[in-house]
Amino acid sequence: MIYNEIGKTGMKVANLAFGASSLGGVFRSIREDEGIRAVHTAVDNGINFIDVSPYYGHLKAETVLGKALREIPRDKYYLSTKVGRYGKDGVNIWDYSAERATQSVYESMERLGVDYIDLINVHDIEFQASLPGGLQKVCDETLPALVALKKKGVVGHVGITDLQPENLQWVIEHVEEGTVESILNFCHYSLNDTLLTDYLDFFEQHGVGVINASPLSMGLLSSRGTPDWHPASDALKVACRKAAEYCAAQGYPIEKLAVQFSTNLNPRIATTLFSSANPDNVLKNISYVNEPMDEELVKEVQKIIGDQMFVRWKNS
């Protein structure tokens, strides 16, 4: 695989990264032992960046990942987790206060079985936008708390994540230069939506590294189709389903094309996160990255998606 630096962090990561949300049973129930093998398979085959959150599976993903990491030397991977979004007993909880952010980092380290976090992120900042204090609270409380932990050597680098790139830009513009070292944006650098590229110049000007996530647009670009909870419009779902059927008729799974598109075309994006708790699927995705992409098929698929290209949805 190709290795790129995340901004100016010094972290050189493979262009395909492991998202551990699946370990929390976010998409479907999993077998824990299989999920652990999926992590080992990823690292054994060159993936060196792992992203998780206490929100995924309401602590389960971090717990399972921690079990997997016990058997992997610490210098074999960079570890990223998040603060701000949580859950308990099936209920979503948002808390972007400095106190909770600090506490959350130490709790995550305990679950993960590590003594430092390479990258700590403020998770899905758009939810704070609708809470008292708005996004300014992320600037005034959450990020300073994480920077303080960085100064203590508890975390290596500080980032922010969101579905809406406008929010990422706003926060970077309202904090001291260098506070935000990376952003994680999802579903905006994929076959059906490349909005993220409109922001790359801005991020580079501020020395901020770019992490992409969800090359399958949370299941839109898959043979299986979207899960019931997917927030996309019916029109977009239909367009992507037609694109998937066309790819299948060509003997070229849309998953393969989607992963190749997200990982191979833009070196300004350091890495793209995918998630699977199945070791065989991990190997399959790695093989996709290392095979040449059918660029004509990309054009055909985007033509099928047509006026549904760039159609957006709210986070959920």
RANORDA-V392522 format. One line per field, one symbol per residue. phi: phi as a letter, one per 20 degrees, with the letter a starting at -180 (. if undefined). psi: psi as a letter, one per 30 degrees, with the letter a starting at -180 (. if undefined). burial: b if it has 9 or more other ideal C-beta (glycine too) atoms within 8 Angstrom, else e. A space follows every 10 residues. Layout:
# RANORDA-V392522
phi->???
psi->???
burial->???
This chain:
# RANORDA-V392522
phi->.edceeldfn eecffdceee gffemfeafc egffffffff ffffdofccc dbafffmlnf fffffgfffg ddgfeebddc cbcoccablm dfccbdffff ffgfffffff femcdadfcd deelffffge dgnlfffffe cffgffffff fenfcebcbc cafefffffg fgfdcfgnfe dbccccmcbb geadggffdf fffffdmefc ddbmfellog ebffnffgef efffffffff fffffffffe mcgfffffff gfddecffef bceccbedgf fffffffgfe dfeefffgff ffffflfegm fdbefb
psi->lkklkjbgff jjllfkljkg effggeelkl keeeeeeeee eeefgfkgkk kakfejgife eeeeeeeefe gkkfgflkkk allekalkhg kkkkjgleee eeeeeeeeee efhlglkekk kkkiffeffg lkfaffeeef eeeeeeeeee ffgelelkll klejfeeeee eefglkkfej flljklggil efjheefffe eeeefggklk kllifghhfe ileflklefk flleeeeeee eeeeeeeeff gjkfeeeeee effffjffje lkklkkgjee eeeeeeeeeg lkkjeeeeee eeeeebgfkg kllll.
burial->beebbbbebe bebbbbbbbb bbbbbbeeeb eeebbbbbbb bbbebebbbb bbbbbbbbbb bbbbbbbbbe ebeeeebbbb bbbbbbbeee eeebebbbeb bbebbbbbbe bbbbebbbbb bbbbbbbbbe bebbbebbbe bbbbbbbbbb eeebbbbbbb bbbebebbbb bbeebeeebb bbbbbbbbbb bbbebbeebb ebbbebbbbb bbbbbbbbbb bbeeebeeeb ebeeebbebb bbbbebbbee ebebbbbbbb bbbbeeeebb bbbbbbbebe bbbebbebbe eebeeebbeb bbebbeebbe beeebe
